[in-house]
Amino acid sequence: MRVNNSLKNIVSGIILQFVAIGLNIISRKIFLDFMGVEILGVHGVLTNIISMLGLVEMGIGIAISYSLYKPLSENDQDQVKTIIRLYAKFYKYVALTVLVIGLLILPFMGSVIESSYSSSYIRLIFLILLVDTMMSYFLAYRRTLLIADQKASILNKLTILYSIVLTFSQVSIVYLTQNFILFISIKLVFGVGLNLIIYYITNKNYPYLRGASKKPLDPEVKKNIIQNIKALLLANISVYFIFGTDNLLLSIFTNVTTVGLYSNYTMILNAVKGFLSQVFVGTTASFGNLLASDTTLDDADRIFKIMFFINFWLSTFCSSALLLLINPFIHLWIGSSMLLPGVIVVILVYNFYSDSMRSAVELVKSAAGLYSPYPFFKYWIVVEALVNLCLAIILAGGLNMGMTGIFLATSLSTLLPTYVIPWNVYKYVFKKSSKEFYIKQLVYTLLSLIVVGITYRIGTFITLENTIGDFMLKLMISITVPNVIILIMFKKTKEFNSLMIKIVHKLRLKKTLRN
């Protein structure tokens, strides 16, 4: 594993997330003050529909990324070039397909959403979002090349600069004009500019991409890519119906204003998820190279256990902080009128924890290309999607549970992958029994409940009359209490000591390189 590159990717990714969180907090506050919550809800529903069109992407990016690990590690430039050109060809078809389907459904967009805005205005918003999505597919393959080659830190630095400039421009537009069309149009323009910069950088870093390919694509590699794309098509459709339909269901069973309220919570939850994902996405390529090398499966399993411990620690800490802080933060940030009920917050935080605790397992699955020909992967995710959609309709509509029913359906349906994915990983990657993992997972889950419960109890028991002072006190509690408890519980465990040894080794290595 190229430790230095992985560490750079993780650090730059975390910095990116902190910058993104700060920018989103500022821009969302100004947006709500000047534009209101209804247009935010309209945007959320239309974005869900655009995401559905994006299903035609079929997971090409993930499949291609996996196929690049080996030729990049072997410096097989001809094979890399051939794979990248195949990737570019696929994405041109995807972009055109998205555009055609979007234009076909454009006339119906005005009748999909009930709001005070005119049908023509909603259709114009949809058209701009459609073109923005279509343009994002062109040159997207260059991003994948950088990530697969463990150079995500380059992307992260560019994205930080892009986010700062874009946010400043959008905030200025909202403040000066209150024009939502300009607000989303500027993102389209800047997105094209960012893709062109990435194209220039990859040409500079990989000059061989500009020449003609002299080597045909390895038939076995092509076969694996096609198999993985087919499997990931089902996976993407299923994931959309699990996580991508919330806004649509909310608009059907409640209203677009509720979608706007919910979007404030999803912004925070997604920001924290983004922070966590950097730790694991930043090491996926390294783990992929590790599996492609001569490293034994026992060594790979040992590294995975350390990653799973890190996964538990971060997920528990973040869940504790979210449960205690998310409503007080939103109250301070945009006002008490934007708050959701406590029971909804509990369900949202549980869904966050359930999703984030799969990060380490997902890392191995992606690094190993565990999509096809492993049919169980395709089948369980389809079952999960069907269960989620049916439960949401029954609970939200049939039992009149509304928003609670929609989010509770997600909680129940995601229990399936929590137990199926590890079985797949241990059977097909580590080639051993997953019994030990499930025992550890059960222990981690029970300990997480204890840590989150203690943190929340202390944070709600000790309060201050001053709103800002009370929030800062809760912030300190959410930072110290869960981490101290976990430290005390695990200071003598094998995973904790292995993690400490790795951290100390990296720090010494960094100091040696500086000297």
N, C-alpha and C positions, 0 to 999 in steps of 0.2 A: 504493500500500500504506500502511495506517495504521501507521507504524513504532512509534509510542509504544504503541499497543494490543498489537501483536505482541510487543514487548519485555516489556510487563507480563505478558502471558500466559505467555511463556517463563520469565521469572524466577519468577513465582508457581508455575508448574508444577514447576520444578526444586526450589524450596523444599518444595513438597508431597511430592515424591519423597524428599527427604532425611528429612523428618519420617516418612514412611511406612516407610522402611527402618529407621530407629531404633526405631520402635514395633513393627515386625514382629520385629526381632531380640530385643527384650525379651520380647514376648508369647510368641513361639515357644519360647524357652528355658524360661520358666515353665510353658508348656503341656506340653512334653515331660517336664519334671521331675515334674509332678503327674498327667498323664493318660496318658503313654506314646505310643509311635510307632504302635501298631496302630490306635487310633481316628483318628489323623491319616490313615492309609492309607484307612480306611473313608470318611472325609469326602472324600478326594480322588476316590475312585471314584464316590461319589454325586454329587459336583459335576460330574464328567464327564457323567453321565447327564442331569443338569439342564441342562447346556450344550447337549446334543443337543436337548432340548425347546425351547431358545431359538432353534433354527434357524427356527422359524415366524415369528420377527421379520422375516426375509427381507431384512434390510438397509434397512428402512424409514428408520431414522435417518439413514444416510448419504445416501440418495436425497433425503430432505426437506431435509437440511442444504445440499446442493448447490443445490436449487431456491430457497433463501432468499437466496443471495448477491446476486443482482441486485436483487430488490425492496427488500432492506435498504439496499443502496448507493444506490438511487434514492428511498428513504424512501416507498415505495409501501405505506402502512399497510394498505389494504384487501386487497392481494394477500398481504401477510405474514399477516394475520389469517385469510384463507381457507385458506392453506397450513397454518397451525398447527392449525386446526380439523380439516382433513382428516387431519393427522398424529395428533391426539388420538383421532379415530374409529378409525383403523387400529390404534392401540395398545390400545384397549379390546378389540377383537377378538383381538389377539395374547394379551393377558393371560388372557382367558377360554379360549382354545384351549390355552394352556400348562397351565392349571389342569385342564381336562377330560382331556387326554392324561395328565397326571401322576397324576390320580386313577385312571385306567384301569389304569396299570401299577403302581400302589402295592402291590397284593396280591402282586406277584411280586418285590418288592425284597428280601425276606428270603432268597430262594434265589439271588440274583445274586452275593452276596459270601460267601466262606468266611472266617469269623472266629469268635472266641470269644464275640462278642456275640449276643444272641438276635435272632430274625427280627423280633419286634415292636418291639424297640429300634431296629433299622436302619430299619424302616418309619416310625417316629416321626421319626427324623432326616431322612429323605427328605421327609416331609410338611412339616416346618418349612422346609427349604431350598426346597421347591416354592412355598410361600406367599410366602417372601421374594422369590423370583424374580418371581412374578406381580405382587406389589405394586410392584416396581421399575419396571414398565412404566407404571403410572399416573403422570401428570405428567412422564414422561421427556422429552416433547416440549419442555417448558420449558427443560431443560438444553441441548437442541440449538439453541434460539433464541439463548441467551446465547453459545454457542460460535460460531455462524454470524455473530453480530454482533460478534465479536472481543472479547467480555467474559468470556472463560474465566477471567480472574484472579479474578472474583467467585466463581465456582464453586470455584476452587482454595483460596481463603481459607476458604470454608465447609467444604470437605472436610478441610482441615487441622484445624480445630476439631472437626469430627465424628470424625475419626480418633483424636484425642487422647482425647476423652471416651469413645468406644467402647472403645478399647484399655484404658484405665484400668478401665472397668466389667467387661470380659471377664477381665482379669487378676485383678481382685478376686474374681470368681465362681469362677475356677479355684483360686485360693489358698484361699478360704474353704469352698467346697462340692465342688470336683472334679466338678461337674455339667455334662456336655457339652450337655444339652438347654437349660439356662439360658444356656450360652455362646453357642449359635447363635440362641436366641430374642431375646436382647437386641439383636442385630444387626438383626433384623427390626423391632423397635420403633423403634430409632434411625433406620433407613432410611426409614421412613414419616415420621418427624419431619423429616428432612432434606428430603424431597420437598415437604413442606408449606411449609417456609421458602423454598425455591426458588420455589414457586408465588406466595408473597407478594411476593418480590423482583421477579419478572417482571411481576406486576400493577402494581407501583409504577413500574418502568422503562418498561413498555409499557402505559399505561392504556387505549389503544385496543383492547386484546385483549378487554376486558370488554363492549364494545359489539357490536351486531349487524353482521355483514358486509354491506356494500352492493354488493360487487363479486364476481361469480362468478369461479371459478378460470379463469385463462387456459387454453383447450383445449390449446395447445401445451405449457404447463408441466405440465398433468395427464398428457398423453401421455408426456412425458419421465420423469415420476415413475414411472408404471406400467412403462415400459420398463426403467428402472434397477432397480426392485424385482424384476422378473422375472430380470434378469441377476444381481443380488446374491443372490437365493435360491440359485441354483446355486453362486455363489461361497462363500456361508456354509456350505452343506453340505460343499463340498469342503475349505474351511479347517478345519472341524471334524474331518474324517477325516485331515487332515494333522497338526494340532497338538493336537486335543482328545481323541484316543483313547489317548494314551500311558498314562494311568493304568489304563484298562480293559484294554489289552493287557498291561501289567505284572502286573495282578492275575490275568490268565488264564495267562500263561506263567511267572510267578514266584509272588508272594504279596502280600498287602496291606501287609505290613511293608516290602517293597521300595518300594511306592508311597509309604509314609511317609518313607523315606530320600530318595527322589527329590524329594519335595515340598520338602525343605529347600533343595535346589539350585535348583528352579524358583522358589522364593521370592526367592532372591538374583538369579537371572538375570532374572526378571520385573521386579524392582526396578530393575535397571540398564537394562533395556529401557524401563521407564517414564520413567527419567531422560532417555534419548535421545529418546523419542517426544515429550517436551514441547517440544524444540527445533523439531520438524517439525509436530506437531499445532498448536502455538501460532502457526504461520505459514500453515497451510492456508487459512484463511478469507481472509487477506491476499492469498495467491497466487490464490485464486478470484476475488477482486475485481479483481486485476490483469489476469487473463485476460478478465474481463467488461468491462474498460475499453478505451480506445483505444490501449493500449500495444502496440508492435509485438512480433511473435513472436520476433524476434531479441533484443530486450531481455529478454523472458521467459526465453529460452534462456540468456542470459548470467547472469541471476540464479540459474537452476537450476544452472548449473555451479559457482557459488560454494557453493550448498547441497550439491551432491554432494561438493565438497571437504571441507566441514564434516562431512558424513556419513562420509567416509573417515577423517578425523582422529579423530572421536569413536569410531567403531566399532573402529578399530585400537587406540586407547588403552585402551578398555574391555576388548577381547579380551585384550590383553597383561596387564592387571591381573587379570582373571578366571582366566586359565590359571595365573598365578603364585600367586594369593592364595586362591582359593576353598576348596581343601582345607585349607591352614593355618588359614584363618578358621573353618571348620566344626569343626576339631579344637579350637581355642581356645574356641569358642562352646558346642558341645554334646557334644564328646568324640570320640575316635577311632573309637568303635563306630558312628558315624553317617556315616563316610566311604564314598564310592564309589570303585571302582578308577580308576587314572590314565587308562586308555584311554577309559573312559566320560566322564571330565572333558574330555578332548581333543575327543571327538565333540560333547559338549554345547556347548563353547565355539565350535567350528566352526559348529554350527547357529545359535548366537547371532549370530556374525559374518555368516553368510550372510543371515539374516533382517534384521538391523539395517542392512546395506549397501543394502537396497532402500528405506530410509526416504525418501530424497529423491525417488526415482522414484514411490513411493506417494503422496507429497505432491502431485505434479503430477497424477497419475491421479485422486486424490480431488477436488482443486481444479477439475479440468476436467470432472468427472462422467463419467470414461471407463469406463462400465460397459455401456451399450447405446446405440445399436444396433451396437456393435462385437463381432461374434460370436466373434472369436478370443479375446477376454478370457474369455468363458464356457467355451469349449472347452478351453483350456489348463489352466485351474484344475481342471476335472473330470478331465482326464488325470493331472494331478499327484496328485490325491487317490487315484485308482485305483492308480497306480504305488506310492504310499506304503503303502497298505493291503496290497497284494499282496506287496510286498517285505518288509514287517514280518512277515507270516504265514510267508513262505518262510524268511526269515533267522532269526526268533525261534523258530518252531515246527519247520519242516522241517529246518533246519540246526542246530538246538539252540543258537543263539547268544544266546538269552534277551534280556536288557536291551540288550546291545550291538547285536543285530540290529534291535531296535525303533528305536533312535536312529540307527543307520546308514541305515535305510530313509528316515528324514526327511532326512538329509544328501543322499542320492542324488536323492530326488524333488524337492527344492527347487532343484536345478540348473536345472530347466525355467523357472520364473518369473524367475530371475535374468537370463535372456537374452531372454525373451519380453516382459515388461512394458516394458522400455526401447524395444523395437521399436514396440510399440503407442503409447507416449507420443510418440515422435518422428514417427511416421507421422500420428497423428490430432490431436496438440496443436501441436507445433512445425512440422509439415508439412515435414520435411526428412530427409535420410539420418541414420541412427543409427550410421554407421560410426565417426565420431569418438568417440562415447560408448563404444562397445565397446573401442576401443583404450585409452581412458583407464581403463575399468573393469579391463581386463587388467593395466595398469600398476599401478593401485591395489592389486589383489589380490596381485601379486607383492611389492610393497613392504610390504604388510601382513604377509605371511609372514615377510619379512626382519626387520621391526621386532618382531613377536611372538616370533620365534625368538631374536633377540639379547637381548631383555628376559628371556625365560625362562632362557636360558643363564646370563646374569649373575646372575639372582636365585637360581638353584639352585647356582651355583658358589661364591658368597659366602654363607656361613651362620654362624649363631651358636648356641652350645649352649643358651642361654636361649630358651625357646619364645616368650615375649612379645617379647623383644628381636629374635629372628630374624624374627618377623612384621612388626615395625615397620621393620626393615631392608628386607624385601621390599616393603613398602608404599612406602617412599621410592624404591626402584628402579623400581617399576611406575609411579610418578608422573613421575619425571624422565626415565628412559631413552627411552621411546617418544616423548614430547613433544619432547625435544631432537633426536632423530633426524629426526622429521618437520619440525621447524623448520629444521634444516640442509638437508634435502632440498628444501624447497619455498619457501624465503625469497625466491627470485628469480622465482617463477612468477606468472602473471597472476592466478590465483584467489586466491593468498595475499595479494598486494598489494591486490587489490580488497576482500578481507575486512578487511584492516587499515584501509583508507581508510574503509570503512563504520563500523567500530568507533570510529575517531577522530572521525568526523563525529557519531555518536550521542552520544559523550561530550561533545563541544563543545556540541551542541544541548541536552543535559541541563544543562550548566553555565550556558548562556545563560538557559534557562528559570528556573533557580534564582535567578539574579541579577536 
